[in-house]
């Protein structure tokens, strides 16, 4: 009788919550710092810098989004700005936005090693518009899953392939693919198949 390979289940993702920022809450003036410094301050006392921690970084930024500006982004006078922490073998910050005058979409990218050159300015009063801060975690790419309820055009029991795990603030979804559709699915709406442990 042959042994069955061990399997590695995918733990349900935790709902990301904003981290405490007493060094921001007690400030009287605008604060300027790099994204690297911001992450380092948030990481004080954190044991593991993993994908769940990255989602908490984004949730912290999203909770303060109306007060935050990135000078490198502001130079382009963009609207509908989305700043995403990409986790795909390495960490990146990808910022997209619309340039109203030319109707162009602009994308800016920084590797994690360059986060010390990404400036953040945190104002005391909110701006009229806010950036959106999000994450895309590709560590779950190509995992197979089964729907536990109907979602969009897909029926209960439909097999789908996970593309990534996305978050905006506390909201977390798997982006799933099947039959030419890509749909955001809540973690409680699917069962992820285990994979053979290495």
Order of alpha helices (4+ residues) and beta strands (2+ residues): beta-alpha-beta-alpha-alpha-beta-alpha-beta-beta-beta-beta-beta-beta-beta-beta-beta-beta-beta
